[in-house]
């Protein structure tokens, strides 16, 4: 009679899993596999670390491999109930235990490989890397698409020089885009230019001030449109 994991919602199901993982880093064997992936995906949320410390420790550890899930060995089509304890965790008959667990005990010579400082250090390192990667994904730099208008003094202003001077401004977080000349009357044209800015790095007020320092060409600047990306 094979029992396996039942569920990861009920107290009974989580207690069973917690007991099973109390002496293991992985669901099967000594390294992450699809057995861990399938089991990890069966959770709807991270387990309560206070009530189920071993499950929570395993869950955090497997989360650090999330970017490698598709490449881990094993059968990804098996149900999570195919893994876990056989009959009962308290069975003393070695035949009731999968072979991999005997390997665990032989290799580490203790009930818990978690006591190995190298294993703990490696896990913590992977977890930090994963957190850093995740933080980078979750919070991309906030950017804005800006349409800026630059007005020359008169119809004798050299417009090519005006635009060249504007585009010559190179700041970290500033990317110039397409531009066009828009007639404003009396033969005068103003420059309308698009740009993308990283909000934390570029102040549009400072940018306008820098453009307006070109007093030979620029009379004034205005933000015609601005939208968050």
Beta strands, then each sheet from edge to edge (+ up, - down):
strand 1: 143-152
strand 2: 174-185
strand 3: 188-198
strand 4: 218-228
sheet 1: 2+ 3- 1+ 4-
end
